[in-house]
Amino acid sequence: MYPNKLHNQARTVGLLVLMTAIVMFFGQAFGGSSGLKVAFVLAMVMNLGAWWFSADMVLAQTRAKVVGPEEAPELYELVAHLAERAELPMPRVAIVEDQAPNAFATGRDPAHGVVAVTSGLLSIMNREELAGVLAHELTHIKNRDILVGSVAAVLAGVIMLLANIAKFSFMFLGNRDQEGGSNPIAALVLAILAPIAAMLIQAAISRSREYLADDGGADVAGTPYGLASALEKLGRSSQAPLEAAPNTAHMYIVNPLSARSLGNLFSTHPPLEERIARLRGEIL
């Protein structure tokens, strides 16, 4: 049986703390005590920025257009119905003009939630399947998964940025002693290992939340079979590339970068076949 919701929330908090610690250790190795202070401030600022501006940042990156009931009446009505069943405020609804079928949700809390679907998703899903997908995304909003994912993505980006700075600094400064207790050799080692750790942590956070959103989405929709059928269709359409940035890939219901994946170790989503089997009661 998959770990319960409380277990996954505790695990997510632990992973975020670990990622923040990596940033701070990197600052210590790269800039000594002064670097540690800068890294701590940077981590806090990025956390705050990801929390407050997450929805607008994601909408801009994905080129999603917010629509109203006049522009997409059937979609808007279905989201409103499911949001009521989920006991959520009505989220904003957005459409991404892309033929690759997919969907995501974003927002810093349920009161500022956004549900987005691609035009390709709308073209291939029947009402029951679309309800399953939308209910899955609404569950992400209810569980505040997207905030967690946004913070993880921002911190992963900071780690990779620091890694690149360290590499270039080592190239120009070599291993000359720095003031404040810095260790350029340690910084170089972290520059190589930290991005890998960041990807692993980000992927683990996302994978653990997808199962919970599948279960919650089935409850909100009233049946697991619509979502299971939708995931099957999305699996058959996964070869259609979606223009998505790596730092937003984990937000989609299926990984838009799966064709370019390095394997399950770095996957932001659990295996699609396993998700479908769980929804149909084939995995207990």
Summary of the structure (lengths in Angstrom):
residues: 284
radius of gyration: 20.2
end to end distance: 5.7
largest distance: 64.8
contacts: 986
relative contact order: 0.15
helix: 69%
strand: 7%
